Amino acid sequence: MVLLEFIEKANFYGAKHIPFLFLVDFEMHKLFLCTLDRASKLNVLYQIGTKRNFDDKNTSICEKPILELYPINYEEYLKAFDIVMKNILAGNTYLLNLTFPTTITTNCSLLELFHIAKSPYKLFFDNQFILFSPESFIKTKNRFIFSYPMKGTIDASLPNAKKIILKNKKEEWEHNTIVDLIRNDLSIIAKNITVTRFRFITKIYTNRKDLLQVSSEIRGKLPANWQNKIGEILVNLLPAGSISGAPKKKTVEIIKEAEKIDRGYYTGIFGIYDGTNIDSAVNIRFIEKIGNHIRFRSGGGITSNSNPIDEYRELKDKVYVPII
């Protein structure tokens, strides 16, 4: 589906209060939209909060997921990191989310991993990829729109981990930058933009290690009959700031130079419109099939204060399956 068709269809369903599922890739070249009642017929399974179109009962279970990781080597990562850092020092970007695929082997199928994973947002897309995202993109309620940018990750087992992540100046600056970017994005389609919660901590339990992640909540007031313009609302906010960077347009150009491959549906968005409201997620914690291989895509934000060894470690730390 091309961009204009996606916008028109989303607007039509929104105006008619017809529930639908949507999926948009990072480059906005491969857009998908279908009514909720057709999703499972297309071999697309979703969970968004308590809303889902599948039953875990009588499904194949992989009792103990094992992931063997074969990440990009550090020297290759450093080449991309240096491209980003040169652009930061030149003033072309001041925050960029750098990502890479990690080849993995596992004892579980994609469908089994999808059912095992515990996450507020999950998607299984026709045995092509799965995702189990902890990060909301936007939600709406009573004409308010909410966004929850997530920036800052640390190993929860470290002594004083919460204090360390909240006191880390690099992480604080990075988080502040993304909050400001999202405030500006929301101002395009809403009024009275307010940061209602700032830098709160959530804990994620995984098959490898437990993590703490830092998020904020930003709110705006939508115009009356906003459902008539759902397509424009979604497209105007893309790509998501937390997985691109700032300034957004130039940063996306640098991402293409540094990463060298398209992201596809990774770091795009997916969600549902239930006939009244939207709930959606950023497509992170993402496993895809490429030929006979499976790869997990991950990354992190780069700033002028970033240390490449720490950033490389964070990329690997984010390769996990949430199991509790």
N, C-alpha and C positions, 0 to 999 in steps of 0.2 A: 504494500500500500504506500503510495506516495504521500508527501507531506500535506498537500492541499486536500486530498481525499480524506486523510485522517482528520484534519481540522473540521471539514464539513460534516463528516459522519458523527464525530464527537459532539459537535454543536447540535445536530439534529436529535441525537439520542438524549442529550442533556435537556433540550427544550421540551421533549416529549416525556421526560422522566423515565426513560427506558434504561434499566441497569446494563452496564457493559464492563468488560475487562479491556485494559489497554496496556501496550508494551511498546516502548520507544528505545531505539538504540542510541548510542552516544553520538554518532555522526548524523543521526536523523535521516538515514537512508532506508532503513528497514522497519517500518511501523506496522503494528498489528493491533486490531481492534475487533472484538466480537461481543455479541450479547452474552450475558452470563450463562444462559441456558445452553449455549453452543460450545462453551469452553471444553467441557469434558469430552464431547464428541470429536473435538479436534486434538485429543490427547494432551490437553493443557490442564494441569492441576494447580490450584492456588490456595493459599491460606493468608488471610489478612486479618489479624486479630482473631476474632471468633468466627469470622466468615470463611468458609471453605467449601469446596465442591468434591470432596473425597472422604472416604472413611478408612481409618487405619486398620480396622478389623479385617481379618482374613487376608492381609497383605504379606508378601514375602519379607522376612525380617533378617537383617544381617546383625547378629547379636553384638559383635564387638568390632566397630569399624577401625581399620588400620589404613593409614596413609603413609606411603613412602614418598619422600620429596626429592625431586631433582631440579633444584632452582637454577636460574641463570647464574653463571659464575660471577664472582665479585668484580673481576676485571671488566667484564662486559657491562655490568651494572654501573661501574665507575665511569665508563665512557659516556653513558646517558646522563648520569649525575653531573658530569662536567659540562655537558651542553646546557643543562638547566642552570647551573651555577653561573656560567658565562653570561647567560641572558638576564639573570637576576642582577649581576654586577653591572650590566649595561643599562639597567633600568627598564627592560622590556617586560618583565614580570616580577612580582615580589612574593608570589606564592604559587606553586605548581604541584599538582598531585601526579607523581611519577609512578607508573604501574608496569608490571611485567607478568607474563604467565610462568607458572611453575609446573612442569610436568610431574604427574603423580601416578602411582599405581595403588590400587586399593582392592580389598577383598569383597567389596560391595558394588552392586550396580548403581547407576544414577538414581533409579527409582527407589532402591533400598536406602540410599543416603538421604534422599528427599524425605522419606517417612521417618527416618531416625532423627533427623535434625530438629532441634527445638528452637524456634525463632518466631518473632511476631509476624514476619513476612517471608513466605516461601513460594517458590514457583518451580514447577516441572514443565518444561516446554518440549513436548513431542520427542523425548529422548535425545534432544540436541544439547540441552543444558539444564542445570538446576541452579537455584540460588536460595540462600537462607540469610536474608539481610536483617541486621539489627537497626538499620537507619531508615527512619521515615523520611519521605520526600515532602509531601504536603498532605494535610488533612483539612477538611472543612466541617464546620458545625455552626448552625444558627447564623449564617452569613459571615462567620469568622473563618479566616484561613490561617493555618498554623504550619510552620516549618521547623524541623529539628536537626540542624546541621550537627554532625558528629566529627570532632577533631580532637585527637589526643588519645593514645593507646599505651598501656603499660602492663607488664607482667604483674598480675595481682598477688603473686607469692613474694614479691620483693618487700622487705621491711619498710613500713611507712609508705607503701605504694601510692595511696591516695594523696598524701601530702606532697610526695615527690612530683606527681603529675600536675597537681594544681599550682605548685611553686615554680615549675620549669618555665623559664622566660620564653624559650623558643616555642613551646607548646601554647603558652598563654597568648603570645603575639599571633601565632597561626590561627588559634581559635577566634580571637578578636577580629582578625581580618575576614574570616569566613562569615561570622555573624554580621559584620558590616555589609559584606557583599550580598547576603541573603536579604537583609533589610532593604537594600537598594532594589533587588530583584522583585520583592513583594510590592514595593511602591509602584511598580509598573501596572499592577492589576488590582491593587487594594489601597485603602487609606488608613490613617491612624496606626502606623506600624509601631509596635512596641515589643521590646524584649521582656517577656513575662517570666522566664526562668533562665538563669545564666550559669553555665559551666556546672551542670549537675552530673553525678557519676552513676553509671550502670555497670553491673558485673556480668560477664559472659563466661559460662562454663563450657569448656571444650574437651575434645578427646586428647589434646596435647597439653595445654596449660590454660589456666583461667586468666582472664584479662579484665582490666578496668578501662572503660571508655568514657570520654567527656562529651556532653551534648549541651545545647541550649534550646530554648523554645522561643520562637518569634511569632507574633500574631498581627493580623491586619483585618480590616473590615471590607468585605466584598460589596459591590453594588447590588441593587435589587435585580432579580432575574439573571444572576451570574451564570446559572446553568446553561443559558442560551449561548454562552461563549466559552464553554469548557475547552474546546480545542485550542483557542487562542491563549487561554490562561496557561495551559500546560506547555505549549510551545514557547511562550514568552519567558518562561522560567528556566528553559533548558539551554545548555547542559547544566546539571546541578552544580552549584558553586563548590560544594565540599569535595567533589571528585574532579574538578577542572582546576580552578584557581583564579587569580586576579592580577591584572584586569582580564576578564574572561576571554574576549575575542583573540587577543594576541597570545594569551597563554595556551589556548587550544592549538594555535599554529605551532608553538614550540613543542607541545606534547607530541604532535605528529612527527616532528623532526627527531625528537629524542627516542620515542618508542618504536617508530618505524613500521608498525602494523596497526591496522584498525582495531578498535576495541570492540566493535559490534555491539551486542546487547549488554556486555559488561560496562558498568557505570552509566548505563541508561536508566530508565525508570519503568516500573510497572505498578498497576493499581486497579482499583475498581471504583465505578460510580454506581451506587446502590439505588439510584432513582431520586435520591435527595442529597447525598454527600459523597465526597471523594475521600478515599484513603489510599495512600500510595507509598512506595519505597524506592530507595536508590538501589540499583542492581549491583550490590557488592556481596562478598562471600560467594563466589561464582565459580562453578565447575562446568566445563564444556567438553564435548567430544569433538576432536579434530582428527578425522580419519580413524586410525586404530589407536590413537592416543587420547589420554584424558589430561586436561590441564586445569589448574586452579589459578585464578587471576587475582592479584592483590597489589597493594602499593601504599604510598603515604605522601604527606605534604612536605615539600622542600621549600625552605626559606634560606635567607643569607646566613642564618646561624646553624644550619643543618650539618650534621656529621655523617659522611657517607656510610661509615660502618654501622652507626645506629639506625640509619634509614634502611639499609640492607637487611639488618636484623628484624626490623618491624615488618618489612615485606614478607619475610619467612614466618614470623609469628602469626600473621593473619591467615595462614593456610591451616584451616582447622574445620572440624565439624562440631557445632554446638550440640551437646548431648543431654543437658539438664535444663 
